[in-house]
Amino acid sequence: MVDGGPGIRFYRIMAQSLKSAVGRIRIRIIAAIGLVAAIVLTWWMKVEDARIPDAPPPIAFGEPVSVGRSVFIPENLALANDEKGERKLVLTGLIENVTGSTQVAVFGFPEMLPVLSSGDTEFPAPQVNLVRDDDFLKQLEPRIREAIAIIWDVPPDWQAQDVSIAFSAQQFKLNDNLYSKSSWLQFHPTGRLTARPEQGA
């Protein structure tokens, strides 16, 4: 060591200071990258939302409507009693898987089932049955139309009147703007059926 020159302690302090400064710079860079990613994601979602209409178009019986990865054609809406005498609203129709593979996410993922409303009455999520099996719809093979029944429990105090059924679907993009790969994106409204249920058995 040269007399009067910096000592080992001095160089150690300098090294620690430099290491600390590099650490702070790294944290700031990571924070900046996270902020930029959040801004880009927010902007991208706003752009996607701007492309999607807020109000679903009205549809009628016999008209196809997208319900996720399938197309549904509503045919009939009836008020019926099950074997226990409990009232059910039953929407029947044909559904077709329009993808190229077997789908268990028939109504998208996470599942977005049709929503039924009538005045101020709230209806629980429906059960979807495959008519030919009279059992839950578990999956759909591609390009094969199947008859299904969408079944809602009816609240005890509800009186038969016009109802509205809203349908939604996930937007599919072959090459999305964020990840540059095919993706099923957020849900958007695709149609609204308004009808008075028939009186069934």
C-alpha positions as CSV (number, residue, x, y, z in Angstrom):
1,M,0.0,0.0,0.0
2,V,1.3,3.4,-0.9
3,D,1.6,5.8,2.0
4,G,-1.1,8.4,1.9
5,G,-3.2,6.5,-0.7
6,P,-6.7,5.0,-0.3
7,G,-6.8,2.0,2.0
8,I,-8.5,-1.4,1.7
9,R,-11.5,-0.1,3.7
10,F,-12.0,2.7,1.3
11,Y,-12.1,0.3,-1.7
12,R,-14.5,-2.0,0.2
13,I,-16.9,0.9,0.9
14,M,-16.7,2.0,-2.7
15,A,-17.5,-1.6,-3.9
16,Q,-20.5,-1.8,-1.5
17,S,-21.8,1.6,-2.7
18,L,-21.4,0.6,-6.3
19,K,-23.2,-2.7,-5.6
20,S,-26.0,-0.9,-3.8
21,A,-26.4,1.6,-6.7
22,V,-26.6,-1.2,-9.2
23,G,-29.2,-2.9,-7.1
24,R,-31.3,0.3,-7.0
25,I,-31.0,0.8,-10.7
26,R,-32.1,-2.8,-11.3
27,I,-35.2,-2.3,-9.1
28,R,-36.1,0.9,-10.9
29,I,-35.7,-0.8,-14.3
30,I,-37.9,-3.7,-13.3
31,A,-40.5,-1.3,-11.9
32,A,-40.4,0.7,-15.1
33,I,-40.9,-2.4,-17.2
34,G,-43.8,-3.5,-15.1
35,L,-45.4,0.0,-15.4
36,V,-45.0,0.0,-19.2
37,A,-46.4,-3.5,-19.4
38,A,-49.5,-2.4,-17.3
39,I,-50.0,0.6,-19.5
40,V,-49.7,-1.5,-22.7
41,L,-52.2,-4.1,-21.3
42,T,-54.7,-1.4,-20.3
43,W,-54.4,0.2,-23.7
44,W,-54.8,-3.1,-25.4
45,M,-57.9,-4.0,-23.4
46,K,-59.5,-0.7,-24.2
47,V,-58.9,-1.2,-27.9
48,E,-60.4,-4.6,-27.7
49,D,-63.4,-3.3,-25.7
50,A,-63.9,-0.6,-28.3
51,R,-64.4,-3.2,-31.0
52,I,-67.1,-5.0,-29.1
53,P,-70.7,-3.7,-29.0
54,D,-72.1,-3.2,-25.5
55,A,-75.8,-3.9,-26.3
56,P,-76.6,-7.4,-27.7
57,P,-78.7,-7.5,-30.9
58,P,-82.2,-8.9,-30.6
59,I,-82.7,-12.4,-31.9
60,A,-85.7,-14.6,-32.5
61,F,-86.5,-18.3,-32.4
62,G,-84.8,-20.1,-35.3
63,E,-81.9,-17.5,-35.5
64,P,-78.4,-18.7,-34.7
65,V,-76.4,-17.0,-31.9
66,S,-72.8,-17.5,-30.9
67,V,-72.5,-18.9,-27.3
68,G,-68.7,-19.2,-27.0
69,R,-67.2,-22.0,-29.1
70,S,-70.5,-23.1,-30.4
71,V,-73.5,-21.7,-32.2
72,F,-77.0,-22.1,-30.7
73,I,-80.4,-21.9,-32.5
74,P,-83.2,-21.4,-29.9
75,E,-86.4,-23.2,-30.9
76,N,-88.9,-23.1,-28.0
77,L,-89.3,-21.7,-24.5
78,A,-91.8,-23.4,-22.2
79,L,-92.8,-23.4,-18.5
80,A,-93.0,-27.0,-17.2
81,N,-93.1,-29.0,-14.0
82,D,-90.5,-31.6,-13.3
83,E,-91.2,-35.0,-11.7
84,K,-91.2,-33.3,-8.2
85,G,-93.8,-30.8,-9.3
86,E,-91.2,-27.9,-9.3
87,R,-91.5,-25.4,-12.0
88,K,-88.8,-25.0,-14.6
89,L,-88.3,-22.7,-17.6
90,V,-86.9,-24.8,-20.4
91,L,-85.3,-23.3,-23.5
92,T,-84.7,-26.0,-26.2
93,G,-82.7,-25.7,-29.4
94,L,-79.9,-27.0,-31.5
95,I,-76.2,-26.4,-30.7
96,E,-73.1,-27.0,-32.9
97,N,-69.5,-26.9,-32.0
98,V,-67.9,-24.7,-34.7
99,T,-64.3,-25.4,-33.7
100,G,-62.2,-28.2,-35.1
101,S,-61.9,-30.2,-31.9
102,T,-64.0,-31.7,-29.1
103,Q,-65.1,-29.0,-26.7
104,V,-65.8,-29.3,-23.0
105,A,-65.9,-25.5,-22.8
106,V,-69.1,-25.3,-24.8
107,F,-70.1,-21.9,-23.4
108,G,-66.5,-20.6,-23.1
109,F,-64.0,-20.7,-20.3
110,P,-64.7,-19.8,-17.6
111,E,-68.2,-20.8,-18.5
112,M,-70.7,-18.0,-19.4
113,L,-74.2,-19.6,-19.5
114,P,-77.2,-17.7,-20.9
115,V,-78.6,-15.3,-18.4
116,L,-82.4,-15.1,-17.9
117,S,-84.1,-12.1,-16.5
118,S,-87.7,-11.1,-15.9
119,G,-88.6,-7.8,-14.1
120,D,-86.9,-7.7,-10.8
121,T,-86.8,-11.5,-10.4
122,E,-83.3,-13.1,-10.3
123,F,-82.9,-16.6,-11.7
124,P,-80.1,-18.9,-10.8
125,A,-77.6,-20.2,-13.4
126,P,-79.3,-22.9,-15.6
127,Q,-78.5,-26.5,-16.1
128,V,-77.8,-27.6,-19.7
129,N,-78.9,-31.1,-20.7
130,L,-78.2,-33.1,-23.9
131,V,-81.7,-34.1,-25.0
132,R,-80.8,-37.6,-26.4
133,D,-79.1,-38.6,-23.2
134,D,-81.4,-36.6,-20.8
135,D,-78.2,-35.8,-18.9
136,F,-75.8,-33.0,-18.4
137,L,-74.1,-31.7,-21.5
138,K,-70.4,-32.7,-20.9
139,Q,-68.8,-32.1,-24.3
140,L,-69.5,-31.5,-28.0
141,E,-67.9,-33.1,-31.0
142,P,-67.1,-30.7,-33.8
143,R,-69.6,-30.0,-36.5
144,I,-72.4,-32.2,-35.2
145,R,-75.7,-30.5,-34.2
146,E,-77.1,-31.7,-31.0
147,A,-80.5,-30.9,-29.4
148,I,-80.1,-29.4,-25.9
149,A,-82.4,-28.1,-23.1
150,I,-81.3,-25.1,-21.0
151,I,-83.2,-25.4,-17.8
152,W,-83.8,-22.7,-15.1
153,D,-85.3,-23.2,-11.7
154,V,-88.3,-20.8,-11.3
155,P,-88.7,-18.9,-8.0
156,P,-91.9,-19.7,-6.2
157,D,-93.4,-16.2,-6.4
158,W,-92.7,-15.6,-10.1
159,Q,-95.7,-15.2,-12.4
160,A,-95.5,-16.2,-16.1
161,Q,-94.6,-13.2,-18.2
162,D,-92.2,-12.1,-20.9
163,V,-88.6,-13.0,-20.2
164,S,-85.3,-11.9,-21.6
165,I,-82.4,-14.3,-22.3
166,A,-78.9,-12.8,-22.9
167,F,-76.2,-14.8,-24.7
168,S,-72.5,-14.1,-24.7
169,A,-69.4,-15.5,-26.4
170,Q,-65.7,-15.3,-26.1
171,Q,-63.8,-13.4,-28.9
172,F,-61.3,-15.6,-30.7
173,K,-58.2,-14.1,-32.2
174,L,-55.8,-16.2,-34.3
175,N,-53.0,-13.8,-33.4
176,D,-53.7,-11.5,-30.5
177,N,-51.9,-8.2,-30.0
178,L,-50.5,-9.1,-26.6
179,Y,-49.0,-12.6,-26.9
180,S,-48.9,-13.0,-30.7
181,K,-50.7,-16.4,-30.6
182,S,-54.2,-17.7,-30.9
183,S,-56.4,-17.0,-27.9
184,W,-59.9,-16.9,-26.6
185,L,-60.3,-13.5,-25.1
186,Q,-62.9,-11.7,-23.0
187,F,-66.7,-12.3,-23.3
188,H,-69.0,-10.0,-25.2
189,P,-72.8,-10.0,-25.7
190,T,-74.0,-11.7,-28.9
191,G,-77.8,-11.7,-28.7
192,R,-80.9,-11.2,-26.6
193,L,-84.0,-13.3,-26.9
194,T,-87.3,-11.9,-25.6
195,A,-90.3,-14.2,-25.4
196,R,-93.2,-15.3,-23.3
197,P,-92.9,-19.0,-22.3
198,E,-95.5,-21.4,-23.4
199,Q,-97.3,-23.4,-20.8
200,G,-95.9,-27.0,-20.9
201,A,-96.9,-30.2,-19.2
